[in-house]
Amino acid sequence: MPDMSASVSVAVTHLVPLAKEVDENKVTPGVLGFIVFAVMALAVWGLMKSMSKHMQKVDFKETDASDEETGKGGKAGAVGGAKPQRG
């Protein structure tokens, strides 16, 4: 891999005169602020995409009371999670 320090130093020497044109009394976020903002935006985008994928897996259908009485409510056994009594 080629050494990038030479190209970085050339780029910095060209950008230094541009930086001196900025008013020194103003405070700006600069490149670091932009990088932090971009990383945070990417993180939020990734979290939203993940949340959307997980929310699509959730089943929001509720069972009717009549389904629970007949045993069709998806539960194996008695209503309310209690163990069925034998004999």
PyMOL Python script that loads the backbone (N, CA, C, O; Angstrom):
from pymol import cmd

cmd.read_pdbstr("""\
ATOM      1  N   MET A   1       0.855  -1.175   0.000  1.00  0.00           N
ATOM      2  CA  MET A   1       0.000   0.000   0.000  1.00  0.00           C
ATOM      3  C   MET A   1       0.899   1.236   0.000  1.00  0.00           C
ATOM      4  O   MET A   1       1.852   1.298   0.776  1.00  0.00           O
ATOM      5  N   PRO A   2       0.617   2.212  -0.848  1.00  0.00           N
ATOM      6  CA  PRO A   2       1.481   3.387  -0.923  1.00  0.00           C
ATOM      7  C   PRO A   2       1.352   4.262   0.323  1.00  0.00           C
ATOM      8  O   PRO A   2       0.320   4.280   0.994  1.00  0.00           O
ATOM      9  N   ASP A   3       2.421   4.977   0.602  1.00  0.00           N
ATOM     10  CA  ASP A   3       2.443   5.873   1.753  1.00  0.00           C
ATOM     11  C   ASP A   3       1.598   7.108   1.448  1.00  0.00           C
ATOM     12  O   ASP A   3       1.844   7.805   0.464  1.00  0.00           O
ATOM     13  N   MET A   4       0.609   7.376   2.289  1.00  0.00           N
ATOM     14  CA  MET A   4      -0.328   8.469   2.044  1.00  0.00           C
ATOM     15  C   MET A   4       0.110   9.771   2.705  1.00  0.00           C
ATOM     16  O   MET A   4      -0.544  10.798   2.523  1.00  0.00           O
ATOM     17  N   SER A   5       1.195   9.753   3.465  1.00  0.00           N
ATOM     18  CA  SER A   5       1.585  10.955   4.207  1.00  0.00           C
ATOM     19  C   SER A   5       1.986  12.087   3.275  1.00  0.00           C
ATOM     20  O   SER A   5       1.761  13.253   3.598  1.00  0.00           O
ATOM     21  N   ALA A   6       2.576  11.771   2.124  1.00  0.00           N
ATOM     22  CA  ALA A   6       2.976  12.823   1.193  1.00  0.00           C
ATOM     23  C   ALA A   6       1.753  13.533   0.621  1.00  0.00           C
ATOM     24  O   ALA A   6       1.735  14.761   0.534  1.00  0.00           O
ATOM     25  N   SER A   7       0.738  12.776   0.235  1.00  0.00           N
ATOM     26  CA  SER A   7      -0.457  13.399  -0.334  1.00  0.00           C
ATOM     27  C   SER A   7      -1.248  14.153   0.736  1.00  0.00           C
ATOM     28  O   SER A   7      -1.889  15.162   0.442  1.00  0.00           O
ATOM     29  N   VAL A   8      -1.201  13.667   1.963  1.00  0.00           N
ATOM     30  CA  VAL A   8      -1.892  14.360   3.049  1.00  0.00           C
ATOM     31  C   VAL A   8      -1.206  15.693   3.330  1.00  0.00           C
ATOM     32  O   VAL A   8      -1.879  16.705   3.528  1.00  0.00           O
ATOM     33  N   SER A   9       0.100  15.704   3.349  1.00  0.00           N
ATOM     34  CA  SER A   9       0.812  16.964   3.626  1.00  0.00           C
ATOM     35  C   SER A   9       0.586  17.976   2.511  1.00  0.00           C
ATOM     36  O   SER A   9       0.485  19.173   2.781  1.00  0.00           O
ATOM     37  N   VAL A  10       0.503  17.519   1.265  1.00  0.00           N
ATOM     38  CA  VAL A  10       0.222  18.436   0.153  1.00  0.00           C
ATOM     39  C   VAL A  10      -1.187  19.005   0.296  1.00  0.00           C
ATOM     40  O   VAL A  10      -1.399  20.196   0.070  1.00  0.00           O
ATOM     41  N   ALA A  11      -2.148  18.165   0.666  1.00  0.00           N
ATOM     42  CA  ALA A  11      -3.526  18.622   0.834  1.00  0.00           C
ATOM     43  C   ALA A  11      -3.631  19.628   1.976  1.00  0.00           C
ATOM     44  O   ALA A  11      -4.355  20.618   1.873  1.00  0.00           O
ATOM     45  N   VAL A  12      -2.907  19.371   3.062  1.00  0.00           N
ATOM     46  CA  VAL A  12      -2.950  20.281   4.202  1.00  0.00           C
ATOM     47  C   VAL A  12      -2.341  21.629   3.843  1.00  0.00           C
ATOM     48  O   VAL A  12      -2.866  22.668   4.245  1.00  0.00           O
ATOM     49  N   THR A  13      -1.248  21.630   3.097  1.00  0.00           N
ATOM     50  CA  THR A  13      -0.636  22.906   2.725  1.00  0.00           C
ATOM     51  C   THR A  13      -1.541  23.723   1.815  1.00  0.00           C
ATOM     52  O   THR A  13      -1.464  24.952   1.812  1.00  0.00           O
ATOM     53  N   HIS A  14      -2.400  23.060   1.042  1.00  0.00           N
ATOM     54  CA  HIS A  14      -3.344  23.803   0.198  1.00  0.00           C
ATOM     55  C   HIS A  14      -4.554  24.287   0.991  1.00  0.00           C
ATOM     56  O   HIS A  14      -5.155  25.301   0.637  1.00  0.00           O
ATOM     57  N   LEU A  15      -4.917  23.581   2.051  1.00  0.00           N
ATOM     58  CA  LEU A  15      -6.087  23.955   2.828  1.00  0.00           C
ATOM     59  C   LEU A  15      -5.792  25.003   3.900  1.00  0.00           C
ATOM     60  O   LEU A  15      -6.712  25.687   4.350  1.00  0.00           O
ATOM     61  N   VAL A  16      -4.548  25.143   4.316  1.00  0.00           N
ATOM     62  CA  VAL A  16      -4.203  26.100   5.368  1.00  0.00           C
ATOM     63  C   VAL A  16      -4.515  27.528   4.943  1.00  0.00           C
ATOM     64  O   VAL A  16      -5.077  28.273   5.746  1.00  0.00           O
ATOM     65  N   PRO A  17      -4.182  27.955   3.720  1.00  0.00           N
ATOM     66  CA  PRO A  17      -4.555  29.317   3.336  1.00  0.00           C
ATOM     67  C   PRO A  17      -6.071  29.525   3.307  1.00  0.00           C
ATOM     68  O   PRO A  17      -6.541  30.625   3.598  1.00  0.00           O
ATOM     69  N   LEU A  18      -6.835  28.506   2.967  1.00  0.00           N
ATOM     70  CA  LEU A  18      -8.288  28.632   2.970  1.00  0.00           C
ATOM     71  C   LEU A  18      -8.819  28.789   4.384  1.00  0.00           C
ATOM     72  O   LEU A  18      -9.796  29.506   4.602  1.00  0.00           O
ATOM     73  N   ALA A  19      -8.193  28.135   5.340  1.00  0.00           N
ATOM     74  CA  ALA A  19      -8.625  28.221   6.729  1.00  0.00           C
ATOM     75  C   ALA A  19      -8.363  29.602   7.310  1.00  0.00           C
ATOM     76  O   ALA A  19      -9.091  30.041   8.201  1.00  0.00           O
ATOM     77  N   LYS A  20      -7.349  30.286   6.831  1.00  0.00           N
ATOM     78  CA  LYS A  20      -7.046  31.618   7.357  1.00  0.00           C
ATOM     79  C   LYS A  20      -8.038  32.655   6.861  1.00  0.00           C
ATOM     80  O   LYS A  20      -8.137  33.735   7.442  1.00  0.00           O
ATOM     81  N   GLU A  21      -8.779  32.350   5.793  1.00  0.00           N
ATOM     82  CA  GLU A  21      -9.787  33.278   5.303  1.00  0.00           C
ATOM     83  C   GLU A  21     -11.016  33.302   6.200  1.00  0.00           C
ATOM     84  O   GLU A  21     -11.796  34.253   6.150  1.00  0.00           O
ATOM     85  N   VAL A  22     -11.200  32.265   7.027  1.00  0.00           N
ATOM     86  CA  VAL A  22     -12.342  32.190   7.927  1.00  0.00           C
ATOM     87  C   VAL A  22     -12.150  33.189   9.054  1.00  0.00           C
ATOM     88  O   VAL A  22     -11.043  33.367   9.560  1.00  0.00           O
ATOM     89  N   ASP A  23     -13.232  33.833   9.438  1.00  0.00           N
ATOM     90  CA  ASP A  23     -13.176  34.801  10.529  1.00  0.00           C
ATOM     91  C   ASP A  23     -12.795  34.080  11.816  1.00  0.00           C
ATOM     92  O   ASP A  23     -13.463  33.121  12.204  1.00  0.00           O
ATOM     93  N   GLU A  24     -11.759  34.514  12.468  1.00  0.00           N
ATOM     94  CA  GLU A  24     -11.267  33.849  13.670  1.00  0.00           C
ATOM     95  C   GLU A  24     -12.161  34.083  14.875  1.00  0.00           C
ATOM     96  O   GLU A  24     -11.998  33.403  15.888  1.00  0.00           O
ATOM     97  N   ASN A  25     -13.101  35.021  14.804  1.00  0.00           N
ATOM     98  CA  ASN A  25     -14.010  35.291  15.910  1.00  0.00           C
ATOM     99  C   ASN A  25     -15.234  34.376  15.885  1.00  0.00           C
ATOM    100  O   ASN A  25     -15.999  34.342  16.848  1.00  0.00           O
ATOM    101  N   LYS A  26     -15.422  33.641  14.799  1.00  0.00           N
ATOM    102  CA  LYS A  26     -16.549  32.729  14.699  1.00  0.00           C
ATOM    103  C   LYS A  26     -16.107  31.318  15.072  1.00  0.00           C
ATOM    104  O   LYS A  26     -14.988  30.901  14.769  1.00  0.00           O
ATOM    105  N   VAL A  27     -16.994  30.601  15.725  1.00  0.00           N
ATOM    106  CA  VAL A  27     -16.715  29.224  16.082  1.00  0.00           C
ATOM    107  C   VAL A  27     -17.561  28.330  15.171  1.00  0.00           C
ATOM    108  O   VAL A  27     -18.781  28.479  15.099  1.00  0.00           O
ATOM    109  N   THR A  28     -16.901  27.406  14.483  1.00  0.00           N
ATOM    110  CA  THR A  28     -17.610  26.486  13.600  1.00  0.00           C
ATOM    111  C   THR A  28     -17.300  25.054  14.027  1.00  0.00           C
ATOM    112  O   THR A  28     -16.255  24.798  14.624  1.00  0.00           O
ATOM    113  N   PRO A  29     -18.203  24.119  13.725  1.00  0.00           N
ATOM    114  CA  PRO A  29     -17.958  22.738  14.144  1.00  0.00           C
ATOM    115  C   PRO A  29     -16.806  22.087  13.395  1.00  0.00           C
ATOM    116  O   PRO A  29     -16.135  21.215  13.947  1.00  0.00           O
ATOM    117  N   GLY A  30     -16.563  22.483  12.170  1.00  0.00           N
ATOM    118  CA  GLY A  30     -15.442  21.940  11.415  1.00  0.00           C
ATOM    119  C   GLY A  30     -15.678  20.529  10.922  1.00  0.00           C
ATOM    120  O   GLY A  30     -16.801  20.024  10.941  1.00  0.00           O
ATOM    121  N   VAL A  31     -14.615  19.912  10.488  1.00  0.00           N
ATOM    122  CA  VAL A  31     -14.681  18.574   9.912  1.00  0.00           C
ATOM    123  C   VAL A  31     -15.027  17.540  10.982  1.00  0.00           C
ATOM    124  O   VAL A  31     -15.801  16.618  10.723  1.00  0.00           O
ATOM    125  N   LEU A  32     -14.470  17.681  12.162  1.00  0.00           N
ATOM    126  CA  LEU A  32     -14.747  16.739  13.236  1.00  0.00           C
ATOM    127  C   LEU A  32     -16.231  16.733  13.596  1.00  0.00           C
ATOM    128  O   LEU A  32     -16.811  15.669  13.818  1.00  0.00           O
ATOM    129  N   GLY A  33     -16.842  17.900  13.655  1.00  0.00           N
ATOM    130  CA  GLY A  33     -18.271  17.984  13.933  1.00  0.00           C
ATOM    131  C   GLY A  33     -19.100  17.299  12.861  1.00  0.00           C
ATOM    132  O   GLY A  33     -20.082  16.622  13.165  1.00  0.00           O
ATOM    133  N   PHE A  34     -18.704  17.475  11.603  1.00  0.00           N
ATOM    134  CA  PHE A  34     -19.419  16.820  10.507  1.00  0.00           C
ATOM    135  C   PHE A  34     -19.277  15.302  10.600  1.00  0.00           C
ATOM    136  O   PHE A  34     -20.249  14.575  10.394  1.00  0.00           O
ATOM    137  N   ILE A  35     -18.083  14.825  10.905  1.00  0.00           N
ATOM    138  CA  ILE A  35     -17.853  13.382  11.004  1.00  0.00           C
ATOM    139  C   ILE A  35     -18.675  12.783  12.144  1.00  0.00           C
ATOM    140  O   ILE A  35     -19.283  11.726  11.975  1.00  0.00           O
ATOM    141  N   VAL A  36     -18.702  13.442  13.294  1.00  0.00           N
ATOM    142  CA  VAL A  36     -19.484  12.951  14.435  1.00  0.00           C
ATOM    143  C   VAL A  36     -20.964  12.930  14.078  1.00  0.00           C
ATOM    144  O   VAL A  36     -21.661  11.963  14.386  1.00  0.00           O
ATOM    145  N   PHE A  37     -21.454  13.992  13.429  1.00  0.00           N
ATOM    146  CA  PHE A  37     -22.856  14.050  13.030  1.00  0.00           C
ATOM    147  C   PHE A  37     -23.188  12.948  12.027  1.00  0.00           C
ATOM    148  O   PHE A  37     -24.240  12.318  12.131  1.00  0.00           O
ATOM    149  N   ALA A  38     -22.309  12.710  11.065  1.00  0.00           N
ATOM    150  CA  ALA A  38     -22.546  11.682  10.053  1.00  0.00           C
ATOM    151  C   ALA A  38     -22.571  10.287  10.692  1.00  0.00           C
ATOM    152  O   ALA A  38     -23.406   9.459  10.327  1.00  0.00           O
ATOM    153  N   VAL A  39     -21.669  10.021  11.636  1.00  0.00           N
ATOM    154  CA  VAL A  39     -21.642   8.722  12.316  1.00  0.00           C
ATOM    155  C   VAL A  39     -22.921   8.527  13.127  1.00  0.00           C
ATOM    156  O   VAL A  39     -23.491   7.436  13.134  1.00  0.00           O
ATOM    157  N   MET A  40     -23.370   9.573  13.807  1.00  0.00           N
ATOM    158  CA  MET A  40     -24.604   9.466  14.581  1.00  0.00           C
ATOM    159  C   MET A  40     -25.806   9.239  13.660  1.00  0.00           C
ATOM    160  O   MET A  40     -26.702   8.463  13.993  1.00  0.00           O
ATOM    161  N   ALA A  41     -25.829   9.904  12.517  1.00  0.00           N
ATOM    162  CA  ALA A  41     -26.930   9.717  11.574  1.00  0.00           C
ATOM    163  C   ALA A  41     -26.942   8.293  11.036  1.00  0.00           C
ATOM    164  O   ALA A  41     -28.010   7.693  10.912  1.00  0.00           O
ATOM    165  N   LEU A  42     -25.789   7.746  10.719  1.00  0.00           N
ATOM    166  CA  LEU A  42     -25.716   6.362  10.250  1.00  0.00           C
ATOM    167  C   LEU A  42     -26.143   5.381  11.337  1.00  0.00           C
ATOM    168  O   LEU A  42     -26.797   4.379  11.047  1.00  0.00           O
ATOM    169  N   ALA A  43     -25.781   5.663  12.577  1.00  0.00           N
ATOM    170  CA  ALA A  43     -26.177   4.787  13.681  1.00  0.00           C
ATOM    171  C   ALA A  43     -27.693   4.808  13.868  1.00  0.00           C
ATOM    172  O   ALA A  43     -28.303   3.758  14.071  1.00  0.00           O
ATOM    173  N   VAL A  44     -28.303   5.986  13.802  1.00  0.00           N
ATOM    174  CA  VAL A  44     -29.759   6.080  13.943  1.00  0.00           C
ATOM    175  C   VAL A  44     -30.447   5.367  12.787  1.00  0.00           C
ATOM    176  O   VAL A  44     -31.441   4.672  12.994  1.00  0.00           O
ATOM    177  N   TRP A  45     -29.933   5.531  11.580  1.00  0.00           N
ATOM    178  CA  TRP A  45     -30.505   4.849  10.414  1.00  0.00           C
ATOM    179  C   TRP A  45     -30.432   3.332  10.594  1.00  0.00           C
ATOM    180  O   TRP A  45     -31.405   2.629  10.319  1.00  0.00           O
ATOM    181  N   GLY A  46     -29.303   2.831  11.046  1.00  0.00           N
ATOM    182  CA  GLY A  46     -29.149   1.397  11.270  1.00  0.00           C
ATOM    183  C   GLY A  46     -30.088   0.882  12.347  1.00  0.00           C
ATOM    184  O   GLY A  46     -30.668  -0.195  12.200  1.00  0.00           O
ATOM    185  N   LEU A  47     -30.246   1.642  13.434  1.00  0.00           N
ATOM    186  CA  LEU A  47     -31.148   1.231  14.502  1.00  0.00           C
ATOM    187  C   LEU A  47     -32.600   1.238  14.040  1.00  0.00           C
ATOM    188  O   LEU A  47     -33.372   0.355  14.413  1.00  0.00           O
ATOM    189  N   MET A  48     -32.977   2.222  13.236  1.00  0.00           N
ATOM    190  CA  MET A  48     -34.352   2.278  12.718  1.00  0.00           C
ATOM    191  C   MET A  48     -34.623   1.102  11.779  1.00  0.00           C
ATOM    192  O   MET A  48     -35.704   0.513  11.806  1.00  0.00           O
ATOM    193  N   LYS A  49     -33.654   0.773  10.966  1.00  0.00           N
ATOM    194  CA  LYS A  49     -33.820  -0.354  10.046  1.00  0.00           C
ATOM    195  C   LYS A  49     -33.947  -1.664  10.832  1.00  0.00           C
ATOM    196  O   LYS A  49     -34.783  -2.505  10.501  1.00  0.00           O
ATOM    197  N   SER A  50     -33.134  -1.838  11.856  1.00  0.00           N
ATOM    198  CA  SER A  50     -33.197  -3.037  12.685  1.00  0.00           C
ATOM    199  C   SER A  50     -34.523  -3.114  13.428  1.00  0.00           C
ATOM    200  O   SER A  50     -35.128  -4.182  13.514  1.00  0.00           O
ATOM    201  N   MET A  51     -34.979  -1.977  13.969  1.00  0.00           N
ATOM    202  CA  MET A  51     -36.247  -1.964  14.693  1.00  0.00           C
ATOM    203  C   MET A  51     -37.402  -2.312  13.758  1.00  0.00           C
ATOM    204  O   MET A  51     -38.318  -3.038  14.143  1.00  0.00           O
ATOM    205  N   SER A  52     -37.359  -1.800  12.548  1.00  0.00           N
ATOM    206  CA  SER A  52     -38.406  -2.095  11.577  1.00  0.00           C
ATOM    207  C   SER A  52     -38.451  -3.585  11.260  1.00  0.00           C
ATOM    208  O   SER A  52     -39.527  -4.172  11.149  1.00  0.00           O
ATOM    209  N   LYS A  53     -37.276  -4.193  11.115  1.00  0.00           N
ATOM    210  CA  LYS A  53     -37.219  -5.626  10.828  1.00  0.00           C
ATOM    211  C   LYS A  53     -37.774  -6.436  11.999  1.00  0.00           C
ATOM    212  O   LYS A  53     -38.493  -7.412  11.787  1.00  0.00           O
ATOM    213  N   HIS A  54     -37.450  -6.045  13.225  1.00  0.00           N
ATOM    214  CA  HIS A  54     -37.937  -6.774  14.388  1.00  0.00           C
ATOM    215  C   HIS A  54     -39.437  -6.560  14.603  1.00  0.00           C
ATOM    216  O   HIS A  54     -40.131  -7.475  15.045  1.00  0.00           O
ATOM    217  N   MET A  55     -39.938  -5.374  14.299  1.00  0.00           N
ATOM    218  CA  MET A  55     -41.365  -5.104  14.470  1.00  0.00           C
ATOM    219  C   MET A  55     -42.206  -5.874  13.463  1.00  0.00           C
ATOM    220  O   MET A  55     -43.364  -6.183  13.743  1.00  0.00           O
ATOM    221  N   GLN A  56     -41.651  -6.189  12.304  1.00  0.00           N
ATOM    222  CA  GLN A  56     -42.396  -6.969  11.321  1.00  0.00           C
ATOM    223  C   GLN A  56     -42.578  -8.413  11.783  1.00  0.00           C
ATOM    224  O   GLN A  56     -43.488  -9.095  11.312  1.00  0.00           O
ATOM    225  N   LYS A  57     -41.742  -8.886  12.684  1.00  0.00           N
ATOM    226  CA  LYS A  57     -41.841 -10.253  13.187  1.00  0.00           C
ATOM    227  C   LYS A  57     -42.890 -10.389  14.288  1.00  0.00           C
ATOM    228  O   LYS A  57     -43.286 -11.507  14.619  1.00  0.00           O
ATOM    229  N   VAL A  58     -43.346  -9.276  14.861  1.00  0.00           N
ATOM    230  CA  VAL A  58     -44.282  -9.313  15.978  1.00  0.00           C
ATOM    231  C   VAL A  58     -45.682  -9.590  15.449  1.00  0.00           C
ATOM    232  O   VAL A  58     -46.109  -8.998  14.459  1.00  0.00           O
ATOM    233  N   ASP A  59     -46.400 -10.503  16.123  1.00  0.00           N
ATOM    234  CA  ASP A  59     -47.775 -10.830  15.767  1.00  0.00           C
ATOM    235  C   ASP A  59     -48.701 -10.031  16.678  1.00  0.00           C
ATOM    236  O   ASP A  59     -48.728 -10.253  17.888  1.00  0.00           O
ATOM    237  N   PHE A  60     -49.465  -9.096  16.096  1.00  0.00           N
ATOM    238  CA  PHE A  60     -50.318  -8.218  16.882  1.00  0.00           C
ATOM    239  C   PHE A  60     -51.750  -8.737  17.011  1.00  0.00           C
ATOM    240  O   PHE A  60     -52.590  -8.063  17.607  1.00  0.00           O
ATOM    241  N   LYS A  61     -52.044  -9.908  16.470  1.00  0.00           N
ATOM    242  CA  LYS A  61     -53.406 -10.436  16.518  1.00  0.00           C
ATOM    243  C   LYS A  61     -53.703 -10.949  17.917  1.00  0.00           C
ATOM    244  O   LYS A  61     -52.930 -11.715  18.493  1.00  0.00           O
ATOM    245  N   GLU A  62     -54.850 -10.508  18.458  1.00  0.00           N
ATOM    246  CA  GLU A  62     -55.276 -10.967  19.771  1.00  0.00           C
ATOM    247  C   GLU A  62     -56.249 -12.118  19.606  1.00  0.00           C
ATOM    248  O   GLU A  62     -57.003 -12.180  18.635  1.00  0.00           O
ATOM    249  N   THR A  63     -56.222 -13.026  20.565  1.00  0.00           N
ATOM    250  CA  THR A  63     -57.153 -14.150  20.513  1.00  0.00           C
ATOM    251  C   THR A  63     -58.468 -13.737  21.153  1.00  0.00           C
ATOM    252  O   THR A  63     -58.485 -12.950  22.100  1.00  0.00           O
ATOM    253  N   ASP A  64     -59.561 -14.266  20.639  1.00  0.00           N
ATOM    254  CA  ASP A  64     -60.884 -13.991  21.203  1.00  0.00           C
ATOM    255  C   ASP A  64     -61.081 -14.812  22.469  1.00  0.00           C
ATOM    256  O   ASP A  64     -60.407 -15.821  22.675  1.00  0.00           O
ATOM    257  N   ALA A  65     -62.001 -14.377  23.308  1.00  0.00           N
ATOM    258  CA  ALA A  65     -62.297 -15.116  24.539  1.00  0.00           C
ATOM    259  C   ALA A  65     -62.911 -16.464  24.211  1.00  0.00           C
ATOM    260  O   ALA A  65     -62.672 -17.441  24.922  1.00  0.00           O
ATOM    261  N   SER A  66     -63.709 -16.534  23.132  1.00  0.00           N
ATOM    262  CA  SER A  66     -64.327 -17.808  22.766  1.00  0.00           C
ATOM    263  C   SER A  66     -63.283 -18.800  22.279  1.00  0.00           C
ATOM    264  O   SER A  66     -63.435 -20.004  22.488  1.00  0.00           O
ATOM    265  N   ASP A  67     -62.228 -18.320  21.637  1.00  0.00           N
ATOM    266  CA  ASP A  67     -61.147 -19.199  21.197  1.00  0.00           C
ATOM    267  C   ASP A  67     -60.393 -19.784  22.383  1.00  0.00           C
ATOM    268  O   ASP A  67     -59.947 -20.931  22.333  1.00  0.00           O
ATOM    269  N   GLU A  68     -60.247 -19.003  23.446  1.00  0.00           N
ATOM    270  CA  GLU A  68     -59.536 -19.498  24.622  1.00  0.00           C
ATOM    271  C   GLU A  68     -60.337 -20.581  25.330  1.00  0.00           C
ATOM    272  O   GLU A  68     -59.773 -21.539  25.858  1.00  0.00           O
ATOM    273  N   GLU A  69     -61.663 -20.420  25.336  1.00  0.00           N
ATOM    274  CA  GLU A  69     -62.503 -21.411  26.019  1.00  0.00           C
ATOM    275  C   GLU A  69     -62.490 -22.752  25.293  1.00  0.00           C
ATOM    276  O   GLU A  69     -62.544 -23.808  25.923  1.00  0.00           O
ATOM    277  N   THR A  70     -62.418 -22.702  23.969  1.00  0.00           N
ATOM    278  CA  THR A  70     -62.440 -23.946  23.202  1.00  0.00           C
ATOM    279  C   THR A  70     -61.051 -24.530  23.008  1.00  0.00           C
ATOM    280  O   THR A  70     -60.912 -25.634  22.481  1.00  0.00           O
ATOM    281  N   GLY A  71     -60.027 -23.807  23.425  1.00  0.00           N
ATOM    282  CA  GLY A  71     -58.672 -24.328  23.301  1.00  0.00           C
ATOM    283  C   GLY A  71     -58.003 -23.965  21.995  1.00  0.00           C
ATOM    284  O   GLY A  71     -56.936 -24.493  21.681  1.00  0.00           O
ATOM    285  N   LYS A  72     -58.616 -23.061  21.214  1.00  0.00           N
ATOM    286  CA  LYS A  72     -58.025 -22.658  19.940  1.00  0.00           C
ATOM    287  C   LYS A  72     -57.168 -21.408  20.084  1.00  0.00           C
ATOM    288  O   LYS A  72     -56.698 -20.874  19.079  1.00  0.00           O
ATOM    289  N   GLY A  73     -56.960 -20.946  21.257  1.00  0.00           N
ATOM    290  CA  GLY A  73     -56.254 -19.703  21.477  1.00  0.00           C
ATOM    291  C   GLY A  73     -54.755 -19.803  21.355  1.00  0.00           C
ATOM    292  O   GLY A  73     -54.061 -18.824  21.627  1.00  0.00           O
ATOM    293  N   GLY A  74     -54.233 -20.927  20.965  1.00  0.00           N
ATOM    294  CA  GLY A  74     -52.800 -21.068  20.799  1.00  0.00           C
ATOM    295  C   GLY A  74     -52.113 -21.626  22.026  1.00  0.00           C
ATOM    296  O   GLY A  74     -50.928 -21.954  21.974  1.00  0.00           O
ATOM    297  N   LYS A  75     -52.833 -21.741  23.127  1.00  0.00           N
ATOM    298  CA  LYS A  75     -52.239 -22.286  24.347  1.00  0.00           C
ATOM    299  C   LYS A  75     -52.567 -23.763  24.423  1.00  0.00           C
ATOM    300  O   LYS A  75     -53.682 -24.176  24.104  1.00  0.00           O
ATOM    301  N   ALA A  76     -51.635 -24.529  24.829  1.00  0.00           N
ATOM    302  CA  ALA A  76     -51.882 -25.960  25.001  1.00  0.00           C
ATOM    303  C   ALA A  76     -52.333 -26.183  26.429  1.00  0.00           C
ATOM    304  O   ALA A  76     -51.547 -26.022  27.362  1.00  0.00           O
ATOM    305  N   GLY A  77     -53.582 -26.550  26.608  1.00  0.00           N
ATOM    306  CA  GLY A  77     -54.058 -26.824  27.957  1.00  0.00           C
ATOM    307  C   GLY A  77     -55.078 -25.814  28.409  1.00  0.00           C
ATOM    308  O   GLY A  77     -55.930 -25.385  27.631  1.00  0.00           O
ATOM    309  N   ALA A  78     -54.992 -25.433  29.669  1.00  0.00           N
ATOM    310  CA  ALA A  78     -56.015 -24.613  30.290  1.00  0.00           C
ATOM    311  C   ALA A  78     -55.831 -23.139  29.987  1.00  0.00           C
ATOM    312  O   ALA A  78     -54.788 -22.707  29.495  1.00  0.00           O
ATOM    313  N   VAL A  79     -56.871 -22.378  30.293  1.00  0.00           N
ATOM    314  CA  VAL A  79     -56.857 -20.934  30.105  1.00  0.00           C
ATOM    315  C   VAL A  79     -56.045 -20.301  31.220  1.00  0.00           C
ATOM    316  O   VAL A  79     -56.132 -20.731  32.370  1.00  0.00           O
ATOM    317  N   GLY A  80     -55.265 -19.297  30.897  1.00  0.00           N
ATOM    318  CA  GLY A  80     -54.521 -18.562  31.897  1.00  0.00           C
ATOM    319  C   GLY A  80     -53.208 -19.189  32.298  1.00  0.00           C
ATOM    320  O   GLY A  80     -52.562 -18.713  33.232  1.00  0.00           O
ATOM    321  N   GLY A  81     -52.800 -20.225  31.631  1.00  0.00           N
ATOM    322  CA  GLY A  81     -51.509 -20.807  31.893  1.00  0.00           C
ATOM    323  C   GLY A  81     -51.481 -21.807  33.036  1.00  0.00           C
ATOM    324  O   GLY A  81     -50.420 -22.334  33.368  1.00  0.00           O
ATOM    325  N   ALA A  82     -52.647 -22.079  33.652  1.00  0.00           N
ATOM    326  CA  ALA A  82     -52.687 -23.036  34.758  1.00  0.00           C
ATOM    327  C   ALA A  82     -52.600 -24.451  34.230  1.00  0.00           C
ATOM    328  O   ALA A  82     -52.987 -24.726  33.094  1.00  0.00           O
ATOM    329  N   LYS A  83     -52.087 -25.350  35.061  1.00  0.00           N
ATOM    330  CA  LYS A  83     -52.009 -26.757  34.651  1.00  0.00           C
ATOM    331  C   LYS A  83     -53.381 -27.406  34.766  1.00  0.00           C
ATOM    332  O   LYS A  83     -54.088 -27.184  35.749  1.00  0.00           O
ATOM    333  N   PRO A  84     -53.765 -28.200  33.780  1.00  0.00           N
ATOM    334  CA  PRO A  84     -55.065 -28.869  33.877  1.00  0.00           C
ATOM    335  C   PRO A  84     -55.058 -29.915  34.986  1.00  0.00           C
ATOM    336  O   PRO A  84     -54.070 -30.618  35.196  1.00  0.00           O
ATOM    337  N   GLN A  85     -56.177 -30.000  35.685  1.00  0.00           N
ATOM    338  CA  GLN A  85     -56.300 -30.971  36.779  1.00  0.00           C
ATOM    339  C   GLN A  85     -56.739 -32.309  36.220  1.00  0.00           C
ATOM    340  O   GLN A  85     -57.635 -32.384  35.379  1.00  0.00           O
ATOM    341  N   ARG A  86     -56.102 -33.359  36.694  1.00  0.00           N
ATOM    342  CA  ARG A  86     -56.440 -34.694  36.208  1.00  0.00           C
ATOM    343  C   ARG A  86     -57.303 -35.404  37.234  1.00  0.00           C
ATOM    344  O   ARG A  86     -57.072 -35.333  38.441  1.00  0.00           O
ATOM    345  N   GLY A  87     -58.330 -36.106  36.697  1.00  0.00           N
ATOM    346  CA  GLY A  87     -59.154 -37.035  37.362  1.00  0.00           C
ATOM    347  C   GLY A  87     -59.711 -36.811  38.645  1.00  0.00           C
ATOM    348  O   GLY A  87     -60.423 -37.669  39.167  1.00  0.00           O
TER     349      GLY A  87
END
""", "prot")
cmd.dss("prot")
cmd.show_as("cartoon", "prot")
cmd.util.cbc("prot")
cmd.orient("prot")
